[in-house]
């Protein structure tokens, strides 16, 4: 069944825009007290930054260099665009103010706010940028669009679209990479088919990327819960904490046989890391909580048994 054509409003909604969700932690930006830019000007900057970051990631990957996270990249991007750092930071403050004002009316601005952490959300993580822009880059590869034309394409049509086939193929590939938590399932492919379409019947790219952020968040929640199950199964004596021997035995089931984490020094470093995360949560220095274990397992990219992911 064909999804409805998306109607993107150009005027503020009649009802008051809901407040952005409050954040627990996130990147630091200039205060949003500056005068906002015109929304169309912000959207052009958004697409230019997406294009530039994808090109930079391509070069970094080719040279086997670590990627710059998107927050740091945006700050450098603004400096390169406006020259002097003082002037650039003034404009960055205007961008922050624009995101705060227009995020509920313009999907590209909302997307940018979520990916950069400018919107107040406790779900922000650097992985968000790699996943979102990785998906956009893969779509362009599949559809034969060069990275240097991304901003022209997205600025030229506010309802720029992609085929369902390209969107699903890109999601399957990127969700199976290190930039995601879990691979996409058949249910996610079906959800893509129901996303808003433009007048030509293509999936609106901004709607797809916003949906992809929900997919990433859902995957993170599922994997976090699964690692808590793993913790409970590894707590052999059922006392609610992991002793050192229990911890070592459990980690051995979550990493390859040749993993450096199995070396005693690395294992104890990981153990101390989880202890530190537990202390932050409970103010107790000598016990590991299942929440802290799951948090560090996510950060370290440990492998989760399939049975733990089952509903």
N, C-alpha and C positions, 0 to 999 in steps of 0.2 A: 504494500500500500504506500502510495507516494505521500511523503510528509508535506505539510503546508509550507508555502513560501514565507520566509522570515520577513517581518516588517520591522526594520530598525528605525526607531524614532530619532528624529533630529532635534526635537524640542524637548525641554525638561518635562518630566511626567507631572501630571496634575497633583498627584498625591506626594507628600513629602518623601524624599528618598530615605530609605532605612539607613541607619548608621552602620558603618563598616564594623565587622566583628573586632573585638579587642584582642590584642596580641599579648602573648606571654613573653616572647623574645623575638628578636629579628634584627635585620641590618639597620644601621644608623644613617639617617638622611637629614639634610637641613630641615628646620621646622617649616610647616606648611602655612606660614603666615604671609608669604609673598602673594602678590596678585596672580591669579591663575592665567595661563595662556588660553588662547582660543582653542576649543577642543579639536578642531581640524588640524591645527598646528601641532598639537601633542600627538595626535594619531600618526602624522607623518614622521615625527621623531621616533615613535614606537616602532614603526615598520623599518625605518632606517637602522635602528639599533638591532633589531632582529636579524636583518640582512648582514650587518657588519659582524655580529657575534657568530653567526653560522659560518661565515667565511673564515673568521679567526679560528674557530674550532676545527675546521677542515685542515687548515695549515698546521695547527698544533698536533692534531692526530697524525698527520703525515710525517711530521718531524719527531713523533713519539715524545712530545712534551706534555706536561700536565695542562689541562685547560684552565683558563682563568674563570672564576665563578662569575655569574652574570651580574651580581651586584657590583663587584669591583670593576667589571667591564663597563657597565653603564656610567659609572663615575669617570672613568678614563675617556669613554666615548664623548661625554659632554665637554670635557676639557679639550679634547682634540677638535671638537666642533666650534667651540667659542673662544679658544685661545687661552687667555689668562685664567688661572685657576679661580681667582676671586670673582670674575665675571661668570665663569662656568658654574660655580656654586650658587650664584644668584639665580641663574636659569634653572639649575637643578631644584632649587627651592620652589620655583614657579611650576615646575613639572610635578613636584610632590603636591602642591596646592591644587593643581589641575586634576590629579588622580583622586584626591579627596572630594573634589566637587563633582566630577563627571563620571565616576566609576559606575554608577548605577544606570546611566543613560547611554553609555557608549561601550560596547563590548570590547573593542580593542584596548581601551583605557583600563577597563576592568581586568583584562587578561594581563596587561603590563603591570598593573598594581599587584596582582597575585604573584607573578613570576619574580618580580623584584623585591617583594616584601614591603612595598610602600603601603599597601592596604594592611590594616591592623588585623592580622590573623595569626593564631597560634600554630597553624599548620605549615608555616614557611620553613623550607629547607633548601639548601643549594641544589639538591637533586631536581627540584622543580624546573629550574632553568634548563638543565641538560636534557630532561625528558621532553619538555614542551618544544624546545627548539630542535631537538633531535627528531621529533615527529614531523615538524614542519620541513626540516631539511630532507628527510626521507621521502615525504610527499613530493617535493620538488624533483628529486632524483627519479622517482617512478614516473612522474608526468613529463619528464624531459625539460624541466625549467631550470635555467642556470641560477646559481645562488646570487649572482650580481643583479638579477632582475626581480628579486623578491619584493623589495619596497615599491617598485613601479607597479607590479601586479596588485599588491594589496592596497596601495593608495589609489589605484585607478578605479577600483570597484569596491564600495563599502560592503557589498555582499559577495566578495570574491569566493569562488567555490572550487571544490575538488570532487572528483568522482568517488562514488562509494567504494569502487574497487581499489583505487589508490589509497583512500583513507584506511580501509581495512588491512591492506597489505602492509602499509607503513606501521600501523598499530601492532600488528602481529610481530613484525621484526624488531621494532624499538622496545616493545614491552618485554621481549625475551633477552634484552641486553642488560648491561650493568647499570643503565640509567633508569631502570624500573625496579619494582619490588617483586612483581609476579607477572607471568605471561598472561596475555589476554585469553579469555575463554569464548566459547560460542555465544554466550549471552551478551558479551560486550560487542561482538560483531553485529548482533541484531539491534542493539541500542544505537549504533552508528546509523543504521538504515532509517531510524526514526528521527534523526536530528533535522533541524530546519533546513530547507532547501532554498536556493535562489530561483530567479525566474527561468533559468535554464535547466533546473532540476538537479543541480549539483549541491552537495553538502556545503553549507556556509563555513568557511575555514575557521573563523573566529568562534563559532559555535562548537566546532569540532575540538578546537584547542582548549576551550573552557571545559567541555565535557571530559577531555583527556586528563585535566587536573583532578576532576572528581574520581576518575578511574585510578589515578596514581594514589590519591588519598585513601580510597577504598582498599587498594592493594596493600598499602602500608598497614592499615588497621587489621586486615586479615593476617598478615605475616606477624605483626606484633602479638596478636592473640595466639597464633600458632606457637611462637617461641615461648610464651608463658605455659602452654601445654607441655612443651618439651622440658621446661624447667621442672614442672610438677612430676613428670615421669622420671626425671633424673634424680629427684629427691628420694633416694631409696629408703631412707629410714623414716620418711614422712614427717620430719620435724619442721618443715616450712623454710628451711635454709639449706644452702649447698655447702658442704664441707669441701676442703681442698681436693680430696680424693674423688668425691662425687663430681666436682666441677671438672677435673681433668678427664674423667671417664665420659662425661657428657660432651665436652668439646671434641673429643676424639670421634664422636659419631656425627659431628657437624662440619668437619673439614676433610679434605683429601688426605690420604695416608702420608703424602710427602709434604704436607703443609708445614711451614716454619713455626706455626702456632703450637705444634706438638713438641717442640723443643722446650726444655724445662724453663729456660729464661723467658722465652716469649709467652709461655703458658702463664707464668707468674705475673708477667706484665699485664696480660689480659685479665687475670684474676683481680689484680689491684685496681684495674680500670673499672671493673664491674662493682667492686667494693666501694670505690669512690662515688659511682653513680648511685649506689644504694644509700650511702651516707647522705648525699644531697637530698634524697627523698625522705629518709627516716631519721636522720641525725644520729644513727647508730653506726659505729665504725666497724663492727665485726660480724655483720650478717649481709647476705646477698638476697635481695628481693627479686621476685619473678619479673616485676616491672623493669627493674634496672638491668636484669639479664637480657630481657627482650630488647630493651633500648640499645644496649651495646651490640647485641647480635645483629640488629638492623644496621647499625653504623659500620660494623666490621664486614658486613656482607656474608655472614655465615649461611651455610646451606641448611634449609629446613626440611625435615622428612615429609614426604607427601601425606602420610597418614595424619600428621599433625594439622595439616591444612584442610582436612575433610571436615564438613559441617558437623 
